Amino acid sequence: MSNSNHKIVPHLWYDKEAKEAAEFYASIFPDSKITNVTTIRNTPSGDSEIVSYELWGQKFMAISAGPFFKMNPSVSFTVNFDPSREKEAGEKLIEVWNKLSDGGTVLMPLDKYPFSERFGWIQDKFGLSWQLILTNPEGEERPAIVPSLLFIGEQCGNAEEAIRFYLSVFKNGEQGLLVRYPKGMEPDNEGLIMFSDFKLENQWFTAMDSTHEHRFSFNEAISFMVYCDTQEELDYYWEKLSAVPEAEQCGWLKDQFGVSWQIVPSEMDEMMSKSTPEQRDRVTKAFLKMKKFNLVELQKAYKGS
C-alpha cells in the first residue's frame, strides 16, 4: 500500500481514548471514517490500540498507549469552512463548534475578528485543539483540515526559521501566505509571524509566533509520521530532522524546534493491519529495540525469516 498521496500524517497519542476520540470526530466532520483498528501487544505501555481514520479528507493515526503525553494547543488543527466550497459554511461551522464544545474549553470565543467574519479556538474534551474559521472565498483554496504549529515560549520568533528549514528538508515544498505582526500588536513583536502557511509534499501546515504567556510547548502527544519507501529515505529524514539524541526511539525523533516526527516505512501500516497476531508481535518486538527503523530487519521480522 503506498501512502504517496499522504506522505505526512498527523499522529495523536492518547492514554486510552484513541478509538473513542476517532469515533467522536468521525461523527462530527463530513467525509470521515475509521479505516482500521489494530492492537499491538507487549509494548512498554502494555497493549496499545492503533486507530487510522480520515476526517474531511485528512488522514490521521492515533494510539492509546498510556498517560505519558498530554495534548496542548501548541499543535492544533485549523478547520477551513469555505463559503465557495461549502453551502451553508457559516451554519456548518457553528454546528461543528457546538459539538466540539461538549465537555471542551474555549480558548478564543467564536466571534468576528479582524482576520475573519467568524473564528473560534476550542480544546475538545479529549484535549485536542481546533481553530474553526470561516475562510475568505477569494483566498487561495486550502484543504478543510490543516495542522497548525504555534511557536511560543522559547520557540517564539522561530516560526519563519522553522518554515524555511522544513521547506529545505522536504521535497515538493511550497510557501503559501506569510503575514507579519504590524506595529502596535503588543505583546506580539512587530515583524514576527502572525500567520503563515506552507506545504510539505501534499500536506499543508500553518505556523505562527505568539509572545503571549503560555505554559505549554511542543511535545510527543502530537507528532507527524513521514512515510518512507526505502532505507535511504528513512536515513535521509532521520539525519535531517533529528536534533535531540535522547528523544530517538522506535522511529520517533525530535527536531531542533521541539516538534516530534516519526520516520516510518510505508509498509508499516500493512505490517500492522494486514498481519497475523504473531507477525504483529514479531514486528513490534523488532521495532521496540530500534531507534531509527531498519527496513530489512522489520521485513525479516514480518516474514519470520
N, C-alpha and C positions, 0 to 999 in steps of 0.2 A: 504494500500500500504506500503510495507516495503522498507526502504532505506538501507537494510542490506549491499548491496554492496557499497553504498555511505553513510557512516555514517557521514562523514565530507564533507561539501560542501561550497566552497567559495561564498561569498555574496558581491555584489558590489552596492554601493549607488550612485545614480545619482540625479541631480537636476530634469531634465525631460527626459533625453535621454536613459533610460534603454532599451526600446524596439528598438530604432534606433541603439543603440550600439550592442545589441544582434544580430540584423539582419546583421549588418556590419561584425561582427566576423563570423557568420554562413556562410557568403558568401566567407570568406577567408580560413577557415580551413576545411580540409576534414572531412567526417563523422560527420557533425554538423547539429543540428536542434533546432528550438524553440519548446519546448514541451507544454508550457502553458503561457497564458497571462491573468491576473486577476486584477480587480480593487477593492481596498478596500476603503470605503468611510469614511469621517469624522475622519480622523486621525489628529493629531496636524499639519500635513503638508497639510491638505485638502485631496483630493482624490489621492491615491497613486497606481501606476501601478506596479504589481509584475510580473516579467518575469522569467520563468525557461527555461534553454536551455542547450544543450550539445555541446561542442567543442572538436572534435577529441577524443571522449570517456570521456572527463572530464565534470562532471556536474557543472553548475553554477546557482545561483539565482541572480537577480538584482531587484532593486526597484527604482522608480522615486519618491522621497519624499522630494524635496526641496533642496536649496543650502546650506545645513548645513555642509557638509564634502567634502573636496576636495581630490581626489586621489593623491598619490605621490609615488615615486619609492621605498619607504621602503618595500612595498609589490609589487612584480611584478610576472609575470608568465614566467617561463622558457619553451621554446618550443624546444624539442629534435628532431632534424632531424637525424634519424639513418640510415646510408647507408645500414646496414644489414637488415633493415626492409622496407625501403622506396627506391624504384628505383628512380634514379634522385634526391636524397636527397638534394644535393647542389643547384640544379636548383629550387627545391621546396622552399628552404629557401629564395633564392633571390626573388622569386615571392611573398611570404608572406611578406617579408621585404618591398618590393615596395608598396604593398597595405597598410600596416600599416603606411608607411611613409606619406601617403596622409594627409596633414594637421598636421602631427606629428612633434616631436622634437627628434633628435638623441642624445642619452646620451653617447653611446660609438659607434664609427663608425663601420660599417660592415667591418671586416678585419681579418687578420690572427693574432692570439695571441698565447703566449706560451702554453696555455691550449687547444686551438682548432684551426683547419685549418680555420674555419670560425665562427665568432661570432659577434653579434651586439646587442646593447641595445637601445630600442626606446620607447618613450612615444607617444601613438597614439593621434588622435585628440580629443578623449573623456577623455584623462588624464590617461589612463591605461598604465602601462609599461610592456614591453615584452623583454625577453632575448632570442634571437634566436641563437641556437648553433648546429653546425654540430658535432654530438657525435662520440666518438671513438667506432667503431663497436665491438672492442674487449672487451669493458667495459660491466658491467652487464646491462641487459636491464632495462630501466625505461619507465614509461608512456610518451606519447608525450607531455603532458602539466602538469607542476608541479608548484605549488605556491612557491614563494621564499621570504624568510624573510631577510631583511638587517638590521643588528644591528649597528646603527650609533649614533652619539651624545652621550648622557649619557648612552645609551644602548650598546655602542661599548664595546666589550670584554665579553658580556653576551651570545653570541650565544651558547657556549658549555653548560653553566648552563641551558639555556632555553631548549636545546635539551634533556638534562638529565631529566629536570622537566617534559616536555611533555611525554617522554617515561615512566615516573613513573605514570603519570595520566591516559594515555590511555592504554587499553589492546591491545594485539597483536601489540606491537611496535617493531621496528627493526632499529638498527643503520646501516646506509649504509657506504658511504665513509666519511673520515674525513681528510682534508688536511690543514696543518697549514702554515701560512706565514713563509718563510725562513728568515734568516738574510738578510739585505740589500734591503728590500722592502719598506723602509721608504716612506711616513709616517706610513705605516702599521707595527705594532709592531710584532716582531718575536713571534711565538707561538699562536697568535690569529687565529681564524678560517678563512681560505681563502675560503674554500668551504667544505660543508658537506651536506649529505642528510640523511633523516630518514623517517620512515614510521609509521604513526599512523593509526590503523585499516587498511583500504585498501588505504589510501591516502598518497602518497609521498609528502615530502616537501624538500626544500633546505634552508640552512641558511649560512650566512657569516657575519663576522665583517668587518667594514670599519672605519678607523680613518680619512678618508677624511672629509673636511668641508662640511657638508650637512645641509641645513636649513629646514629639514622636519623630521618627525618621524611617528611611527605607529599611525593611527587614525581609526575612525569608518567607513571611506569610504570603506575599505575592511575588512570584518570580516569573521569568519569561523563558519558556522552553524553546530552544533552537534545534530544529531537526536537521540532521546531517546525513548525507548519503554515503560518505566514505570516512575512513580513519583520518585521511588527510584534512578533511573539512573539520572533523572533531578537533584535531590538533590545532588547526588554524584559529578557531573561535576561542579555544581554551587559552592559547598563547596570548591572543589579543585582549581578551576580556578579564582574565583572572588577575586580581590585584591584591588579594588577601589570602596568603597561603593557608592560614588555619581554617578558612571557610570552605576549602576544597574537600568535597566528599560526595561519593555516589553521583557524579555527574554535575553537582552543584558548584557554583563559584560566585564570588562577589567582585564587582568591578570597582574602579577607583572612586566611584561616586556612592558606593554602598548598595547599588541595585543588584539583586540576585538573579542569576541566569542558570538554566540547566542545559547543558550541551549533550544532546541525546541522539543516538542513531535513529534514523527514520523508521527502521524495522522494529523499534522498541514497542510501539503500540501493538503490532501484530504479535510479537513475542509474549506480550502480556494478555492480550484479549482473545487471540485465536489459538490458545495453547492449552494443553492438559495441565491439571494442577501440579503434576510432577515437573513438567517443563518450566512452569512458572516458578516453582520453588528453586529449581536449579539456577535459573536466570537471576532470581532475587539474591540467592546466596553468592553468586558470582559478582553481581554489581555492588553488593554491600561492602565488598573488600576493596573496591576501586575508588580512586579519586576521579581522575579523568577516565572516561569509558574506553575500554579496549574492545573494539568491534569483533575481532576474531575470537577473543575469549568468550564474549557473550554469545556469539553464534555457536561456538562449541558447546557451551552450557545448554543452549536451546536444543541442539540436536542430540545432546547427550553423548557426544563423541570425546 
